[in-house]
């Protein structure tokens, strides 16, 4: 081990963006050799499972100034375990590795993290590759946006990222990355976990833009979930060697990372991934996690187009200022109504059966009005008066906010995406690239979009492997069809009320599904916030302690 002191200031604002990066034209990372137990083997080779044994003495002791969720600075001394592969047969030298940070002193007071919760903070965004290959400290996981697949046009920008390549409001524009050329400075909760006394594990993952020398895509579905599962298996395989409580792993992620976190929580130990994990050389251990944190999860992709039109079909589009093709929108809404009826989900708090006809009322009563009420109640009297004067659609009475669904949609304004939002007729959506295979960059994954393809494909059907890939990528399959007994039993789900990257139904259905199974779910919305925001990180940190039973 070695010691060094790093005077690095963490992000100090309370309203932060987590889990995704946002910049265009950044070069992707490749060919970076890893150190400390990391294999340099190329795709197709294997190494001994002994390579997955965690060396608890192989660390560097660092001291940083890190701000907690309230913005208060703390001196944190921690053991940093540099990048190491979590599989024995990695596809390349850059992505299938992780770093571990373990607190030993906070403000000079010794910390024993031997049984602390382990926060698995993924940096997945837009299903693009993420890496920790050059990380030299906590919080340096980087998202690679160098070669964004998905065709042409604004639809080609991945979900969760601006179409103009700008950085979302609240996202730090700089960072302390290791010069990888990837996007640094992302807030993925690793630092907040560390300053709270938890163990932080940051995994890199393969993503949809990766190709080998033959032009074959090797990071498309289901690579991201296979990698996250392999990382969990690595942690569990090293129980007693890797500090922290391997039975109290809490996953976090945002946007596509939130979807991946939710999928990780829902699919623990599911057998449908076994062949992929075996091929990667994952450890022989469980990949179940204890709790799931998912911010604005963009998931249930095969039904997301219909849900999006149900939610935002009447709103104009940001790029055109006009409503989308209403024939297409209404056809997709009809598909959503049929799908929702088949789910037979019951709403939280005894609401009853959720259908396309009552979902607007459910969202209003359960989430939106409560979110507005919480926001307004926290304002000073004068600020509240000013806000209500500008937003006359809200009725403020008895300390509660009420409004109609139509007025709420008008308040949000323009929607981000065209139609279909996820499986674009012209194969221009990032999700089309996520379901690419072989040397084919983009593919349809819904029958509706395949039938209405505008690119001149010879077939109007989805490929035969698509149904399996959809099951591998959708948490709803594991919750409603498998009813997976090894799923996470604790769920933290958040998104902004102004987030039009996907339908509000998507997260609400996820919350209802786990609630109906008897799981603990904490789901709420951030009023007037857009995509990838987190206004209550301190509450999440406290929630982790509560659900894991951690007293220290």
KEDREN-711581 format. One line per 2 residues: number of its first residue (from 0); their letters; for each residue x, y, z of C-alpha. Coordinates in steps of 0.5 Angstrom, whole numbers, plus 500, padded with zeros to 3 digits. Last residue first. Example, Ala and Ser with C-alpha at 12.3 -4.5 7.8 and 13.67 -1.06 7.14 Angstrom:
<sites>
1) sa) 527 498 514 ~ 525 491 516
</sites>
This chain:
<sites>
551) xx) 455 506 525 ~ 448 503 526
549) xx) 447 499 519 ~ 440 496 519
547) xx) 440 495 511 ~ 434 499 510
545) xx) 435 504 515 ~ 442 506 513
543) xx) 441 506 505 ~ 435 510 507
541) xx) 439 515 510 ~ 444 516 504
539) xx) 437 517 500 ~ 435 522 504
537) xx) 442 526 504 ~ 441 525 496
535) xx) 434 529 496 ~ 434 533 490
533) xx) 437 528 485 ~ 436 530 477
531) xx) 437 526 471 ~ 432 528 467
529) xx) 428 535 469 ~ 426 538 475
527) xx) 419 542 476 ~ 417 538 482
525) xx) 422 532 484 ~ 417 525 484
523) xx) 417 520 489 ~ 418 512 490
521) xx) 420 509 496 ~ 418 502 495
519) xx) 419 496 500 ~ 417 489 497
517) xx) 410 486 498 ~ 410 483 491
515) xx) 404 488 489 ~ 409 494 491
513) xx) 415 491 487 ~ 410 491 481
511) xx) 407 498 483 ~ 414 501 483
509) xx) 416 499 476 ~ 409 501 474
507) xx) 410 508 476 ~ 417 508 474
505) xx) 415 507 466 ~ 408 511 467
503) xx) 412 517 468 ~ 413 516 460
501) xx) 420 517 458 ~ 425 523 457
499) xx) 420 528 458 ~ 422 529 465
497) xx) 418 535 468 ~ 416 532 474
495) xx) 423 529 475 ~ 425 522 477
493) xx) 426 518 483 ~ 425 510 485
491) xx) 428 507 492 ~ 427 500 492
489) xx) 428 495 498 ~ 426 487 497
487) xx) 432 486 491 ~ 430 480 487
485) xx) 432 473 489 ~ 424 470 489
483) xx) 423 472 482 ~ 416 473 480
481) xx) 418 470 474 ~ 413 473 470
479) xx) 411 479 473 ~ 418 481 477
477) xx) 423 478 472 ~ 419 480 466
475) xx) 418 487 469 ~ 426 488 470
473) xx) 427 488 462 ~ 433 487 459
471) xx) 434 480 459 ~ 427 479 457
469) xx) 428 484 451 ~ 434 480 449
467) xx) 430 473 449 ~ 424 476 444
465) xx) 430 480 440 ~ 433 473 438
463) xx) 429 472 432 ~ 430 478 429
461) xx) 424 483 428 ~ 419 483 422
459) xx) 418 487 416 ~ 424 484 412
457) xx) 428 487 406 ~ 429 493 410
455) xx) 428 500 406 ~ 430 505 412
453) xx) 423 507 413 ~ 420 501 418
451) xx) 413 501 419 ~ 412 493 420
449) xx) 419 494 424 ~ 416 499 428
447) xx) 410 496 430 ~ 413 489 431
445) xx) 418 492 436 ~ 425 491 437
443) xx) 428 494 431 ~ 435 494 429
441) xx) 441 498 429 ~ 449 497 428
439) xx) 449 490 424 ~ 456 488 425
437) xx) 454 482 429 ~ 448 485 433
435) xx) 444 491 435 ~ 439 492 440
433) xx) 442 498 444 ~ 443 501 437
431) xx) 436 501 436 ~ 436 504 443
429) xx) 440 510 441 ~ 434 512 436
427) xx) 435 513 429 ~ 433 506 426
425) xx) 428 510 421 ~ 422 508 424
423) xx) 424 509 431 ~ 424 504 436
421) xx) 425 509 442 ~ 421 515 441
419) xx) 416 513 436 ~ 415 518 435
417) xx) 419 525 437 ~ 422 526 443
415) xx) 423 532 448 ~ 416 534 450
413) xx) 414 541 450 ~ 411 544 455
411) xx) 411 541 463 ~ 406 546 465
409) xx) 401 545 459 ~ 401 537 461
407) xx) 400 539 468 ~ 394 544 466
405) xx) 391 537 462 ~ 392 533 468
403) xx) 388 538 473 ~ 391 542 479
401) xx) 391 541 486 ~ 397 543 491
399) xx) 396 542 499 ~ 397 547 505
397) xx) 390 548 506 ~ 389 551 499
395) xx) 393 552 494 ~ 390 551 487
393) xx) 395 551 481 ~ 393 553 474
391) xx) 396 560 476 ~ 403 558 475
389) xx) 406 565 475 ~ 402 568 481
387) xx) 403 561 485 ~ 411 562 484
385) xx) 411 569 487 ~ 406 567 493
383) xx) 411 561 494 ~ 417 566 494
381) xx) 413 571 499 ~ 411 565 504
379) xx) 418 562 504 ~ 418 556 500
377) xx) 418 549 503 ~ 411 548 503
375) xx) 411 549 495 ~ 416 544 494
373) xx) 412 539 498 ~ 405 541 495
371) xx) 408 540 488 ~ 411 533 489
369) xx) 404 531 493 ~ 400 534 487
367) xx) 405 530 482 ~ 405 523 486
365) xx) 399 519 488 ~ 394 523 486
363) xx) 396 526 480 ~ 399 520 477
361) xx) 393 516 479 ~ 388 521 476
359) xx) 392 520 469 ~ 393 513 470
357) xx) 385 512 470 ~ 383 510 463
355) xx) 390 507 461 ~ 389 502 467
353) xx) 391 501 474 ~ 387 497 479
351) xx) 386 500 485 ~ 389 506 489
349) xx) 390 502 496 ~ 396 506 498
347) xx) 400 504 491 ~ 397 502 485
345) xx) 394 495 483 ~ 397 492 477
343) xx) 393 487 472 ~ 399 487 467
341) xx) 394 485 462 ~ 390 492 462
339) xx) 397 496 461 ~ 399 492 455
337) xx) 392 494 452 ~ 392 501 454
335) xx) 399 501 451 ~ 398 499 444
333) xx) 392 504 444 ~ 397 509 445
331) xx) 401 507 440 ~ 396 507 435
329) xx) 394 514 437 ~ 401 517 437
327) xx) 402 514 430 ~ 395 517 427
325) xx) 397 523 431 ~ 403 524 427
323) xx) 407 529 432 ~ 405 535 435
321) xx) 409 541 433 ~ 414 546 436
319) xx) 419 542 431 ~ 425 540 436
317) xx) 422 541 442 ~ 416 537 440
315) xx) 409 539 442 ~ 405 536 447
313) xx) 398 532 446 ~ 402 525 446
311) xx) 406 526 452 ~ 403 521 457
309) xx) 400 516 452 ~ 405 517 447
307) xx) 410 515 452 ~ 407 509 454
305) xx) 406 507 447 ~ 413 508 445
303) xx) 416 505 452 ~ 412 498 451
301) xx) 418 494 448 ~ 423 499 452
299) xx) 421 497 459 ~ 426 501 462
297) xx) 428 508 462 ~ 430 509 469
295) xx) 429 516 472 ~ 433 515 478
293) xx) 434 508 481 ~ 436 506 487
291) xx) 436 498 489 ~ 437 494 495
289) xx) 440 487 497 ~ 443 485 491
287) xx) 443 478 488 ~ 449 476 483
285) xx) 450 470 487 ~ 457 466 486
283) xx) 461 463 482 ~ 465 468 479
281) xx) 464 471 472 ~ 468 468 466
279) xx) 465 472 461 ~ 462 466 457
277) xx) 460 463 464 ~ 456 470 465
275) xx) 453 470 458 ~ 451 462 459
273) xx) 448 464 466 ~ 444 470 464
271) xx) 437 466 464 ~ 438 463 470
269) xx) 436 469 474 ~ 440 470 480
267) xx) 438 477 482 ~ 433 479 476
265) xx) 429 485 479 ~ 435 489 483
263) xx) 440 488 477 ~ 434 490 472
261) xx) 433 496 477 ~ 440 498 477
259) xx) 440 497 469 ~ 434 502 468
257) xx) 437 507 473 ~ 444 507 469
255) xx) 439 508 462 ~ 437 514 466
253) xx) 441 514 473 ~ 444 509 477
251) xx) 445 506 484 ~ 446 499 487
249) xx) 446 497 494 ~ 449 491 496
247) xx) 448 489 503 ~ 450 481 503
245) xx) 457 483 501 ~ 458 487 508
243) xx) 464 491 507 ~ 471 490 506
241) xx) 473 485 500 ~ 476 479 503
239) xx) 471 477 508 ~ 466 476 502
237) xx) 470 476 495 ~ 466 471 491
235) xx) 460 476 493 ~ 464 482 491
233) xx) 466 479 484 ~ 459 476 483
231) xx) 456 483 484 ~ 461 485 478
229) xx) 459 480 474 ~ 452 482 475
227) xx) 453 489 473 ~ 457 486 467
225) xx) 451 482 464 ~ 447 487 465
223) xx) 451 492 461 ~ 452 486 456
221) xx) 445 484 454 ~ 444 488 450
219) xx) 450 491 446 ~ 457 492 448
217) xx) 460 487 443 ~ 458 490 436
215) xx) 462 486 431 ~ 466 491 426
213) xx) 472 486 425 ~ 477 489 429
211) xx) 472 489 435 ~ 466 494 436
209) xx) 464 498 442 ~ 458 503 441
207) xx) 453 499 445 ~ 456 499 452
205) xx) 461 495 456 ~ 461 496 463
203) xx) 466 500 469 ~ 464 498 476
201) xx) 465 503 482 ~ 464 500 489
199) xx) 464 505 495 ~ 464 502 502
197) xx) 460 506 506 ~ 462 511 512
195) xx) 457 517 510 ~ 463 520 506
193) xx) 464 514 502 ~ 457 514 500
191) xx) 457 521 498 ~ 463 520 494
189) xx) 460 514 490 ~ 453 517 489
187) xx) 454 517 481 ~ 456 525 480
185) xx) 459 525 474 ~ 466 529 474
183) xx) 469 526 468 ~ 466 524 461
181) xx) 471 520 457 ~ 478 522 454
179) xx) 481 518 459 ~ 485 523 463
177) xx) 485 520 470 ~ 478 524 472
175) xx) 478 529 477 ~ 472 533 474
173) xx) 469 539 470 ~ 463 541 467
171) xx) 459 539 473 ~ 451 537 472
169) xx) 446 542 475 ~ 443 544 468
167) xx) 444 539 463 ~ 451 539 459
165) xx) 450 541 452 ~ 451 536 446
163) xx) 445 539 442 ~ 441 533 443
161) xx) 441 533 450 ~ 443 526 453
159) xx) 438 522 457 ~ 436 517 452
157) xx) 441 517 446 ~ 442 522 441
155) xx) 440 518 434 ~ 433 521 435
153) xx) 436 528 433 ~ 438 526 426
151) xx) 442 520 424 ~ 444 513 425
149) xx) 444 510 432 ~ 451 509 434
147) xx) 455 515 439 ~ 462 514 437
145) xx) 466 518 443 ~ 461 518 448
143) xx) 465 514 454 ~ 462 515 461
141) xx) 467 516 466 ~ 468 513 473
139) xx) 472 518 477 ~ 468 518 484
137) xx) 473 515 488 ~ 481 516 486
135) xx) 486 514 481 ~ 481 512 476
133) xx) 485 510 469 ~ 481 504 467
131) xx) 474 506 471 ~ 470 505 465
129) xx) 463 506 462 ~ 461 504 455
127) xx) 454 507 452 ~ 447 504 454
125) xx) 445 512 454 ~ 448 513 461
123) xx) 452 508 465 ~ 456 510 471
121) xx) 454 505 476 ~ 455 506 484
119) xx) 455 499 487 ~ 454 502 494
117) xx) 457 497 499 ~ 453 497 506
115) xx) 458 497 512 ~ 460 491 515
113) xx) 468 492 515 ~ 467 499 515
111) xx) 470 501 521 ~ 472 508 521
109) xx) 477 512 525 ~ 475 519 527
107) xx) 480 524 524 ~ 475 528 520
105) xx) 473 521 517 ~ 478 516 517
103) xx) 478 509 514 ~ 473 509 509
101) xx) 473 504 503 ~ 474 505 496
99) xx) 473 500 491 ~ 475 500 483
97) xx) 472 496 478 ~ 474 492 471
95) xx) 470 490 465 ~ 471 496 461
93) xx) 478 497 459 ~ 482 492 457
91) xx) 477 488 452 ~ 472 483 452
89) xx) 474 480 459 ~ 475 473 460
87) xx) 477 472 467 ~ 471 477 470
85) xx) 471 482 475 ~ 478 486 472
83) xx) 482 490 477 ~ 482 498 477
81) xx) 486 501 483 ~ 484 499 491
79) xx) 483 506 494 ~ 483 506 502
77) xx) 480 512 505 ~ 482 518 509
75) xx) 476 523 508 ~ 476 530 511
73) xx) 469 533 511 ~ 466 539 507
71) xx) 459 540 509 ~ 454 541 502
69) xx) 448 538 505 ~ 449 531 501
67) xx) 457 531 504 ~ 462 534 501
65) xx) 469 531 500 ~ 476 533 502
63) xx) 481 528 500 ~ 486 523 504
61) xx) 488 517 500 ~ 491 511 502
59) xx) 493 506 496 ~ 491 499 496
57) xx) 493 492 495 ~ 493 489 502
55) xx) 485 487 501 ~ 488 482 495
53) xx) 481 480 492 ~ 481 473 489
51) xx) 478 474 481 ~ 485 472 478
49) xx) 484 465 482 ~ 479 464 477
47) xx) 484 462 472 ~ 485 466 466
45) xx) 481 466 459 ~ 482 468 452
43) xx) 476 470 447 ~ 477 477 447
41) xx) 484 480 450 ~ 488 478 456
39) xx) 491 484 460 ~ 488 481 466
37) xx) 487 486 472 ~ 490 484 478
35) xx) 493 490 480 ~ 494 494 474
33) xx) 489 495 467 ~ 492 496 460
31) xx) 489 502 456 ~ 487 499 449
29) xx) 481 503 448 ~ 477 510 451
27) xx) 472 513 446 ~ 474 520 444
25) xx) 469 526 446 ~ 465 529 440
23) xx) 459 530 444 ~ 458 532 452
21) xx) 453 529 457 ~ 455 524 462
19) xx) 450 520 466 ~ 450 517 473
17) xx) 447 523 477 ~ 445 531 476
15) xx) 445 535 483 ~ 441 539 487
13) xx) 444 540 493 ~ 450 543 491
11) xx) 457 542 494 ~ 461 538 488
9) xx) 467 535 491 ~ 473 539 493
7) xx) 480 535 492 ~ 486 536 496
5) xx) 489 529 495 ~ 494 526 500
3) xx) 498 520 499 ~ 499 514 502
1) xx) 502 507 499 ~ 500 500 500
</sites>
